[in-house]
Amino acid sequence: MLLARRLPRFFDRLDRLSEIIEVVDATTNKTSAQIFAAEKALMQIQIEWELFVRNLILDSATGNFENGNGLIISRSYPSLRSREEAAHRLIGTYRRQQFEPDWYLPTRAIDASMRLGVSNQPQIAAELGVTPWPIEELRHVRNFIAHKSKRSALAVRGTGIIGASAKIDVLEAALQYGTGGAKRYIEWIAFSKGAAARLVA
């Protein structure tokens, strides 16, 4: 099966989340329910990306998928046949943790691909190793919405999308125009789609 077959579903989910935010953005007097829905959609964009990366790397270890270069295998564990087996094997490679890595962190995801010895590891490393990482902002936005702690507030300020003395309104920041000339949430989605397409090519 082609890894690229994962793209339509991923793209569709991101498009639906974008539509939710777009409707709220077009509303002048936003209700608390609308703000909650838009913030929830922002969080889900981050979660969808994290799941895509996780599933891509674990699927790559099963020997059931291929990309433009042919069949993808785990050179370290060629007997793996399911995502669950791959996850279990990956966890077993860690000495000090008994759980999966933080897939949203590029360095951890790249490390996981190395631990599993997947044949598309160079492609994964090349794509996830891009610096600066454009959706790092989104990760901190997601954390602030989820926790609203002092630590998450400092982290989201550290991205530069909110002024040092301004009140933190992550939805407003997401609706503002980013460096690429589009609204930030649109840029985050566009980057996620582009990175996903390159990862499975």
VOFI-466172 format. One record per atom (N, C-alpha, C, O): y, x, z; residue number from 1. Coordinates in steps of 0.02 Angstrom, whole numbers, always signed. Example, Ala and Ser with C-alpha at 12.3 -4.5 7.8 and 13.67 -1.06 7.14 Angstrom:
BEGIN
py_px_pz_resi
-284_+660_+390_1
-225_+615_+390_1
-165_+660_+390_1
-166_+712_+423_1
-112_+642_+354_2
-53_+684_+357_2
+2_+645_+394_2
+57_+670_+402_2
//
This chain:
BEGIN
py_px_pz_resi
-59_+42_+0_1
+0_+0_+0_1
+63_+44_+0_1
+65_+95_+34_1
+111_+24_-37_2
+174_+62_-40_2
+215_+50_+23_2
+224_-7_+45_2
+241_+103_+51_3
+286_+96_+109_3
+348_+55_+90_3
+377_+20_+132_3
+367_+58_+27_4
+426_+23_+3_4
+420_-53_+10_4
+470_-89_+8_4
+359_-77_+19_5
+350_-149_+28_5
+378_-173_+94_5
+384_-233_+106_5
+394_-126_+138_6
+425_-143_+202_6
+499_-162_+193_6
+528_-196_+236_6
+529_-140_+139_7
+601_-148_+132_7
+626_-220_+127_7
+673_-237_+163_7
+596_-263_+85_8
+625_-330_+78_8
+631_-368_+144_8
+682_-400_+157_8
+580_-363_+186_9
+583_-398_+250_9
+638_-369_+295_9
+675_-405_+328_9
+642_-303_+296_10
+694_-269_+336_10
+763_-288_+311_10
+807_-305_+351_10
+773_-286_+246_11
+838_-304_+216_11
+855_-376_+232_11
+912_-392_+248_11
+806_-420_+226_12
+818_-491_+239_12
+840_-503_+311_12
+885_-543_+323_12
+809_-469_+357_13
+828_-477_+427_13
+899_-453_+440_13
+937_-486_+475_13
+916_-396_+410_14
+984_-371_+418_14
+1035_-418_+386_14
+1089_-428_+414_14
+1019_-445_+329_15
+1064_-492_+295_15
+1077_-554_+337_15
+1133_-579_+341_15
+1025_-579_+369_16
+1032_-638_+411_16
+1077_-623_+472_16
+1117_-665_+492_16
+1069_-565_+500_17
+1111_-545_+557_17
+1183_-536_+534_17
+1230_-554_+570_17
+1192_-508_+475_18
+1259_-499_+447_18
+1294_-567_+438_18
+1353_-574_+451_18
+1256_-616_+415_19
+1284_-683_+404_19
+1308_-714_+469_19
+1360_-747_+471_19
+1271_-703_+523_20
+1291_-730_+588_20
+1358_-701_+609_20
+1403_-736_+630_20
+1364_-635_+601_21
+1426_-601_+621_21
+1483_-622_+575_21
+1540_-632_+598_21
+1469_-629_+511_22
+1520_-647_+462_22
+1550_-715_+478_22
+1611_-725_+472_22
+1509_-763_+497_23
+1533_-830_+514_23
+1579_-826_+575_23
+1632_-858_+576_23
+1560_-788_+625_24
+1602_-781_+685_24
+1667_-746_+668_24
+1720_-764_+693_24
+1662_-695_+625_25
+1721_-658_+604_25
+1772_-703_+570_25
+1832_-694_+578_25
+1748_-752_+533_26
+1793_-797_+496_26
+1823_-851_+539_26
+1866_-889_+516_26
+1801_-855_+601_27
+1826_-907_+647_27
+1886_-881_+686_27
+1884_-828_+716_27
+1940_-918_+684_28
+2001_-896_+717_28
+1995_-899_+793_28
+2005_-849_+827_28
+1978_-957_+819_29
+1970_-965_+891_29
+1896_-964_+909_29
+1862_-1015_+908_29
+1872_-905_+924_30
+1800_-896_+937_30
+1782_-923_+1006_30
+1816_-909_+1056_30
+1729_-961_+1009_31
+1704_-986_+1073_31
+1661_-932_+1106_31
+1640_-885_+1073_31
+1648_-941_+1170_32
+1605_-893_+1205_32
+1535_-893_+1175_32
+1502_-841_+1173_32
+1512_-951_+1152_33
+1446_-956_+1121_33
+1443_-916_+1056_33
+1393_-884_+1041_33
+1497_-920_+1017_34
+1500_-882_+954_34
+1502_-807_+967_34
+1468_-768_+933_34
+1541_-787_+1016_35
+1545_-716_+1033_35
+1477_-691_+1056_35
+1456_-636_+1037_35
+1443_-731_+1097_36
+1376_-713_+1120_36
+1329_-705_+1061_36
+1290_-657_+1059_36
+1332_-751_+1013_37
+1287_-749_+955_37
+1301_-686_+913_37
+1254_-654_+889_37
+1364_-669_+905_38
+1382_-610_+865_38
+1361_-546_+901_38
+1335_-500_+869_38
+1371_-544_+966_39
+1350_-485_+1004_39
+1274_-478_+1003_39
+1248_-422_+998_39
+1239_-534_+1008_40
+1166_-532_+1005_40
+1143_-506_+936_40
+1094_-469_+932_40
+1179_-526_+884_41
+1162_-503_+816_41
+1174_-428_+809_41
+1135_-393_+777_41
+1227_-402_+839_42
+1240_-330_+838_42
+1183_-292_+872_42
+1160_-241_+847_42
+1162_-318_+929_43
+1106_-286_+965_43
+1043_-287_+921_43
+1005_-238_+919_43
+1032_-343_+887_44
+972_-350_+847_44
+971_-303_+787_44
+918_-281_+765_44
+1029_-288_+760_45
+1033_-240_+704_45
+1005_-173_+727_45
+965_-142_+692_45
+1025_-151_+787_46
+999_-88_+814_46
+924_-92_+826_46
+888_-45_+811_46
+901_-148_+853_47
+830_-157_+867_47
+789_-157_+802_47
+735_-126_+799_47
+814_-190_+751_48
+778_-192_+687_48
+772_-121_+658_48
+719_-104_+630_48
+823_-81_+664_49
+820_-12_+639_49
+768_+28_+679_49
+727_+64_+650_49
+770_+20_+744_50
+723_+56_+787_50
+651_+38_+769_50
+608_+82_+765_50
+638_-27_+760_51
+570_-49_+742_51
+550_-24_+673_51
+492_-6_+662_51
+597_-21_+627_52
+582_+3_+560_52
+559_+76_+563_52
+509_+95_+533_52
+596_+117_+600_53
+579_+188_+606_53
+512_+196_+641_53
+470_+235_+619_53
+501_+159_+694_54
+437_+162_+730_54
+379_+146_+684_54
+331_+184_+679_54
+384_+89_+651_55
+328_+66_+609_55
+317_+113_+550_55
+260_+124_+530_55
+371_+139_+522_56
+365_+186_+466_56
+324_+247_+486_56
+279_+268_+451_56
+341_+277_+544_57
+308_+338_+565_57
+236_+325_+586_57
+191_+363_+568_57
+225_+272_+623_58
+156_+256_+643_58
+113_+237_+584_58
+55_+257_+579_58
+140_+198_+538_59
+103_+179_+478_59
+87_+240_+435_59
+34_+244_+404_59
+132_+288_+434_60
+122_+348_+395_60
+61_+388_+418_60
+32_+425_+379_60
+43_+379_+481_61
-13_+417_+509_61
-81_+385_+496_61
-133_+415_+510_61
-81_+325_+467_62
-144_+288_+460_62
-182_+303_+396_62
-241_+287_+391_62
-149_+334_+348_63
-182_+346_+284_63
-188_+283_+240_63
-223_+283_+190_63
-152_+231_+260_64
-155_+167_+222_64
-95_+156_+176_64
-92_+106_+141_64
-49_+204_+176_65
+13_+193_+139_65
+28_+252_+92_65
+2_+307_+101_65
+70_+238_+44_66
+92_+291_-2_66
+165_+281_-19_66
+193_+227_-12_66
+195_+335_-42_67
+264_+332_-66_67
+265_+361_-137_67
+213_+366_-169_67
+323_+381_-160_68
+329_+407_-228_68
+291_+472_-239_68
+279_+491_-296_68
+273_+505_-185_69
+236_+569_-190_69
+161_+559_-184_69
+123_+607_-189_69
+139_+497_-173_70
+68_+484_-166_70
+48_+462_-96_70
+90_+440_-57_70
-16_+468_-81_71
-43_+446_-17_71
-14_+486_+40_71
-7_+547_+36_71
+4_+451_+94_72
+31_+483_+154_72
-25_+486_+206_72
-59_+436_+218_72
-34_+543_+237_73
-87_+551_+286_73
-62_+587_+348_73
-8_+616_+349_73
-103_+584_+401_74
-91_+626_+459_74
-135_+687_+451_74
-197_+682_+452_74
-105_+745_+443_75
-145_+806_+437_75
-176_+826_+503_75
-227_+860_+505_75
-145_+804_+558_76
-170_+821_+624_76
-225_+774_+647_76
-272_+795_+681_76
-220_+710_+629_77
-268_+660_+653_77
-289_+616_+594_77
-268_+558_+589_77
-330_+642_+549_78
-348_+605_+488_78
-392_+543_+499_78
-401_+504_+453_78
-417_+534_+559_79
-460_+476_+572_79
-422_+414_+593_79
-452_+360_+601_79
-357_+419_+603_80
-318_+361_+624_80
-317_+308_+569_80
-310_+324_+510_80
-325_+244_+588_81
-327_+191_+538_81
-281_+133_+553_81
-273_+88_+511_81
-251_+132_+612_82
-206_+76_+628_82
-144_+102_+664_82
-143_+158_+691_82
-93_+61_+663_83
-31_+78_+697_83
-43_+87_+772_83
-13_+131_+803_83
-86_+45_+800_84
-101_+49_+872_84
-136_+115_+889_84
-120_+147_+939_84
-184_+136_+846_85
-217_+200_+857_85
-167_+257_+853_85
-170_+304_+894_85
-122_+253_+806_86
-72_+306_+797_86
-26_+310_+858_86
-9_+364_+881_86
-6_+251_+884_87
+38_+249_+943_87
+2_+279_+1003_87
+31_+318_+1041_87
-61_+261_+1012_88
-101_+287_+1068_88
-108_+363_+1063_88
-100_+399_+1112_88
-123_+387_+1003_89
-130_+459_+992_89
-64_+496_+1005_89
-63_+549_+1036_89
-10_+467_+982_90
+56_+497_+992_90
+72_+504_+1066_90
+93_+557_+1089_90
+61_+450_+1104_91
+75_+452_+1176_91
+33_+507_+1210_91
+57_+539_+1256_91
-27_+516_+1185_92
-71_+566_+1214_92
-48_+638_+1203_92
-73_+683_+1236_92
-1_+648_+1157_93
+23_+716_+1144_93
+77_+737_+1193_93
+95_+796_+1195_93
+103_+690_+1233_94
+155_+707_+1281_94
+125_+726_+1349_94
+77_+695_+1371_94
+153_+775_+1379_95
+128_+796_+1445_95
+161_+758_+1502_95
+129_+744_+1552_95
+224_+741_+1494_96
+262_+714_+1550_96
+283_+641_+1541_96
+322_+616_+1581_96
+257_+608_+1490_97
+274_+537_+1482_97
+213_+499_+1457_97
+171_+526_+1421_97
+209_+437_+1477_98
+153_+394_+1459_98
+177_+334_+1420_98
+151_+278_+1427_98
+226_+345_+1378_99
+254_+290_+1338_99
+281_+319_+1273_99
+288_+379_+1265_99
+296_+274_+1226_100
+320_+295_+1161_100
+390_+325_+1167_100
+426_+312_+1215_100
+409_+366_+1118_101
+476_+397_+1121_101
+531_+346_+1107_101
+517_+289_+1086_101
+592_+365_+1119_102
+649_+323_+1102_102
+660_+329_+1026_102
+692_+376_+1002_102
+633_+281_+990_103
+633_+284_+916_103
+704_+284_+887_103
+714_+308_+831_103
+752_+257_+924_104
+821_+254_+898_104
+856_+321_+899_104
+908_+329_+868_104
+827_+370_+933_105
+856_+437_+934_105
+824_+478_+878_105
+764_+490_+880_105
+862_+499_+829_106
+833_+535_+772_106
+790_+595_+792_106
+737_+606_+762_106
+812_+634_+841_107
+773_+693_+860_107
+705_+674_+888_107
+655_+709_+875_107
+701_+619_+925_108
+637_+597_+953_108
+591_+570_+899_108
+531_+581_+900_108
+620_+535_+851_109
+580_+508_+796_109
+553_+564_+753_109
+495_+563_+732_109
+595_+614_+739_110
+572_+671_+700_110
+517_+708_+737_110
+467_+727_+707_110
+526_+717_+802_111
+475_+750_+843_111
+409_+711_+841_111
+355_+741_+837_111
+413_+645_+842_112
+352_+604_+839_112
+316_+614_+773_112
+254_+618_+771_112
+354_+618_+719_113
+323_+629_+653_113
+289_+697_+650_113
+238_+705_+617_113
+318_+746_+684_114
+287_+813_+688_114
+224_+811_+730_114
+174_+842_+711_114
+225_+776_+786_115
+167_+772_+830_115
+108_+739_+794_115
+50_+757_+805_115
+124_+690_+753_116
+71_+656_+716_116
+50_+693_+653_116
+0_+677_+622_116
+90_+741_+634_117
+74_+782_+575_117
+72_+743_+510_117
+31_+756_+467_117
+118_+694_+503_118
+117_+653_+443_118
+142_+694_+383_118
+188_+735_+390_118
+113_+682_+326_119
+129_+722_+267_119
+199_+710_+240_119
+225_+752_+203_119
+230_+654_+258_120
+299_+641_+238_120
+350_+663_+291_120
+407_+642_+290_120
+326_+705_+337_121
+370_+729_+391_121
+433_+764_+366_121
+487_+751_+393_121
+430_+807_+314_122
+491_+837_+290_122
+542_+786_+265_122
+603_+795_+274_122
+518_+733_+233_123
+562_+680_+209_123
+594_+643_+268_123
+653_+627_+266_123
+555_+630_+319_124
+580_+596_+379_124
+632_+640_+414_124
+685_+616_+434_124
+617_+704_+420_125
+664_+750_+453_125
+729_+757_+414_125
+783_+760_+444_125
+723_+759_+348_126
+783_+767_+306_126
+828_+707_+312_126
+889_+714_+313_126
+799_+648_+316_127
+839_+586_+319_127
+866_+574_+388_127
+925_+559_+396_127
+824_+579_+439_128
+846_+565_+507_128
+886_+622_+537_128
+919_+614_+589_128
+883_+680_+506_129
+919_+738_+532_129
+991_+743_+509_129
+1025_+792_+523_129
+1015_+692_+474_130
+1084_+692_+449_130
+1133_+693_+507_130
+1125_+656_+556_130
+1183_+735_+502_131
+1236_+736_+552_131
+1304_+735_+518_131
+1312_+768_+466_131
+1352_+698_+544_132
+1344_+652_+601_132
+1301_+592_+582_132
+1293_+576_+523_132
+1274_+560_+632_133
+1229_+502_+621_133
+1272_+439_+624_133
+1293_+419_+678_133
+1285_+407_+567_134
+1333_+352_+564_134
+1319_+293_+610_134
+1366_+260_+632_134
+1256_+279_+625_135
+1243_+220_+667_135
+1236_+238_+741_135
+1210_+199_+781_135
+1258_+298_+759_136
+1260_+316_+830_136
+1308_+269_+867_136
+1297_+252_+925_136
+1362_+250_+832_137
+1409_+202_+862_137
+1373_+137_+881_137
+1383_+110_+935_137
+1331_+113_+836_138
+1296_+50_+847_138
+1251_+54_+909_138
+1246_+6_+947_138
+1218_+111_+918_139
+1175_+119_+976_139
+1214_+111_+1041_139
+1191_+79_+1088_139
+1274_+141_+1044_140
+1314_+136_+1104_140
+1343_+66_+1113_140
+1352_+42_+1169_140
+1359_+33_+1057_141
+1381_-36_+1060_141
+1326_-80_+1090_141
+1339_-122_+1133_141
+1266_-69_+1065_142
+1208_-108_+1089_142
+1198_-97_+1164_142
+1187_-145_+1202_142
+1202_-35_+1187_143
+1193_-20_+1257_143
+1247_-52_+1301_143
+1233_-75_+1356_143
+1309_-52_+1275_144
+1363_-82_+1314_144
+1353_-157_+1321_144
+1363_-185_+1374_144
+1333_-190_+1266_145
+1322_-262_+1268_145
+1265_-278_+1317_145
+1269_-326_+1356_145
+1213_-237_+1316_146
+1155_-249_+1358_146
+1168_-235_+1432_146
+1142_-271_+1475_146
+1207_-184_+1447_147
+1213_-161_+1517_147
+1283_-168_+1547_147
+1290_-181_+1607_147
+1334_-159_+1506_148
+1404_-161_+1530_148
+1414_-120_+1594_148
+1445_-143_+1642_148
+1386_-61_+1593_149
+1393_-15_+1650_149
+1448_+35_+1636_149
+1474_+40_+1580_149
+1466_+73_+1688_150
+1517_+124_+1679_150
+1493_+177_+1630_150
+1531_+201_+1588_150
+1430_+194_+1634_151
+1401_+244_+1589_151
+1403_+221_+1517_151
+1422_+259_+1472_151
+1384_+158_+1505_152
+1385_+132_+1436_152
+1456_+124_+1411_152
+1469_+132_+1351_152
+1503_+110_+1456_153
+1573_+105_+1436_153
+1600_+173_+1415_153
+1636_+178_+1365_153
+1583_+224_+1453_154
+1605_+292_+1435_154
+1575_+314_+1368_154
+1607_+347_+1328_154
+1512_+295_+1357_155
+1478_+314_+1296_155
+1509_+280_+1235_155
+1519_+312_+1183_155
+1525_+216_+1241_156
+1555_+181_+1184_156
+1626_+206_+1171_156
+1647_+209_+1113_156
+1662_+224_+1224_157
+1728_+254_+1213_157
+1721_+322_+1179_157
+1763_+341_+1138_157
+1668_+358_+1196_158
+1657_+424_+1167_158
+1647_+423_+1092_158
+1655_+475_+1059_158
+1629_+366_+1064_159
+1619_+361_+991_159
+1686_+362_+954_159
+1688_+378_+895_159
+1740_+345_+990_160
+1805_+343_+958_160
+1823_+277_+925_160
+1877_+271_+896_160
+1778_+228_+929_161
+1793_+164_+897_161
+1836_+119_+941_161
+1861_+67_+919_161
+1845_+140_+1004_162
+1888_+103_+1051_162
+1934_+154_+1084_162
+1912_+207_+1105_162
+1997_+137_+1088_163
+2046_+182_+1117_163
+2032_+198_+1189_163
+2000_+160_+1224_163
+2055_+255_+1211_164
+2042_+279_+1279_164
+2067_+232_+1333_164
+2037_+226_+1386_164
+2123_+198_+1319_165
+2152_+153_+1370_165
+2145_+80_+1352_165
+2166_+36_+1390_165
+2115_+65_+1294_166
+2108_-5_+1272_166
+2051_-39_+1308_166
+2003_-7_+1329_166
+2056_-104_+1315_167
+2002_-144_+1344_167
+1942_-140_+1296_167
+1950_-144_+1235_167
+1883_-134_+1324_168
+1824_-128_+1282_168
+1804_-197_+1256_168
+1784_-241_+1294_168
+1809_-204_+1190_169
+1786_-265_+1156_169
+1745_-241_+1096_169
+1772_-229_+1042_169
+1680_-235_+1106_170
+1638_-205_+1055_170
+1632_-249_+993_170
+1624_-224_+937_170
+1636_-315_+1002_171
+1635_-359_+944_171
+1696_-347_+901_171
+1691_-342_+840_171
+1754_-344_+933_172
+1815_-330_+896_172
+1811_-263_+860_172
+1834_-257_+803_172
+1783_-214_+893_173
+1775_-148_+861_173
+1729_-152_+800_173
+1741_-120_+749_173
+1676_-192_+806_174
+1629_-200_+751_174
+1661_-236_+691_174
+1641_-226_+634_174
+1710_-278_+705_175
+1743_-316_+653_175
+1802_-279_+621_175
+1830_-303_+572_175
+1820_-223_+649_176
+1873_-182_+620_176
+1846_-139_+563_176
+1786_-129_+557_176
+1892_-114_+523_177
+1872_-73_+466_177
+1855_-2_+489_177
+1891_+28_+529_177
+1800_+23_+463_178
+1778_+90_+480_178
+1804_+141_+432_178
+1847_+126_+390_178
+1779_+202_+437_179
+1804_+257_+395_179
+1785_+249_+321_179
+1816_+278_+278_179
+1733_+208_+308_180
+1711_+199_+239_180
+1748_+145_+202_180
+1736_+134_+142_180
+1794_+111_+236_181
+1834_+59_+203_181
+1807_-11_+210_181
+1838_-58_+186_181
+1750_-19_+242_182
+1722_-86_+255_182
+1721_-98_+330_182
+1731_-52_+369_182
+1710_-159_+349_183
+1705_-174_+420_183
+1646_-136_+449_183
+1595_-126_+416_183
+1653_-116_+511_184
+1602_-71_+541_184
+1532_-100_+540_184
+1484_-65_+523_184
+1525_-163_+556_185
+1458_-191_+558_185
+1427_-191_+488_185
+1366_-183_+481_185
+1468_-199_+437_186
+1444_-196_+368_186
+1423_-124_+351_186
+1373_-113_+317_186
+1462_-76_+374_187
+1445_-5_+362_187
+1380_+13_+398_187
+1338_+49_+371_187
+1370_-12_+459_188
+1309_+3_+496_188
+1248_-25_+459_188
+1197_+9_+454_188
+1255_-86_+435_189
+1199_-117_+398_189
+1186_-81_+333_189
+1129_-68_+315_189
+1239_-64_+297_190
+1231_-29_+233_190
+1198_+39_+242_190
+1155_+58_+203_190
+1218_+75_+294_191
+1187_+140_+307_191
+1113_+131_+325_191
+1071_+169_+300_191
+1097_+81_+366_192
+1028_+69_+386_192
+985_+54_+325_192
+928_+78_+320_192
+1011_+13_+280_193
+974_-4_+219_193
+963_+58_+176_193
+908_+70_+150_193
+1016_+98_+167_194
+1011_+157_+126_194
+962_+208_+154_194
+921_+236_+117_194
+966_+219_+219_195
+921_+266_+251_195
+849_+241_+246_195
+803_+281_+233_195
+838_+177_+257_196
+770_+150_+252_196
+742_+159_+182_196
+683_+177_+174_196
+783_+145_+131_197
+760_+152_+62_197
+741_+224_+46_197
+692_+237_+11_197
+780_+272_+72_198
+765_+342_+60_198
+702_+364_+97_198
+665_+407_+73_198
+691_+336_+156_199
+633_+354_+196_199
+567_+334_+164_199
+516_+367_+173_199
+568_+280_+126_200
+506_+256_+96_200
+498_+276_+22_200
+447_+261_-9_200
+548_+308_-5_201
+547_+324_-77_201
+490_+371_-96_201
+483_+389_-155_201
//
